[in-house]
């Protein structure tokens, strides 16, 4: 019989590849029926503490490139840290 354990974590980072493939978020409200993340600048509009990086046109034309993803990651992290787990619309 397998036992179940859990532990608190600060961050879960998933690198999903070259295109969004987020079936594990289905049913959470974080993605639409086609699996597209519902976000504002990379910050989930539904689930507090959830962010996305590397999406096409996330915040700029360069968002899906190494150059843009770095800037977007800094923005998303800043938004998530300043919210303290609260859901607030992301400022642009």
N, C-alpha and C positions, 0 to 999 in steps of 0.2 A: 504494500500500500504506500503510495507516494504521499509525502508530507508537503504542506504548503507553507511557505514563509514569505514575509514581506519586510521591507525596511523603508524608512523615509529617504528620499533622494532630493537633491537640489536641482539636478538637470538630467534630462534624457535627450540625447542628441542622436537623431537618425539621419544618415546620409542615404538618400533614396535613389541617387543616380541622375540621369540626364532628363528625366521628365517626371512630373508628379505621379506617384503610384501609391495612393494612400487608402487602400481598402480597409485597413485596421481602424480608420477614423469614421467609417460608415456607421450611421446610427447615432453618432455623437452630436450631430448638428454642425460640426466643424467644416464639413464639405457638402457641396450640393449633390444632386442625384447623379451627376457625371463624375463625381470625385474631385471637383475643383475646390480648392480651399477657399473658405469665406473669410477674407481678411481685409484689413485696412493698413496698407503699407507693410504687410508681413505679420501683423499682430491679429490673432484670431478675433473675430467679431462675436464669437460664441463662447469659447472656452477660455476662462482666465488663465494666464500663464503659458498659453500656447502661442508659439511664433513660427513663422516660416521664413526661409531664406533661399534664394536662388530661383524664385519663380519668374517667369517671363513678365516683363513690365511691372514688376512688384512695386518699385518706386521710380524706376527710370528705364530707359531703353537698355542700359547696361546691366540691369538686375540679374540676368541669367548668365553673366560672365564673371570671371574671377575678379575683375576690377569692380564691378557693381555689387557683387555678392558681399564683398568685404564691408563696403559702406552700409549696405542694407543690414548686415549682421550687427554692426555697431548700433544702428538705429533701433532695431528690434530689441536688442539686449537692453539698451537704455530705456525703452518704453516699458519692458517687462519689469525691470528693476525698480523703476519709479512708481509703478502701479502697486507694487507689493501684493500681487495676486488679485487685485481688484480689476474688474472689466471697465475700461474707459475707452472711448473712441480715440484712436491714434491721431495725433496732430500731424499735419503735413507741412 
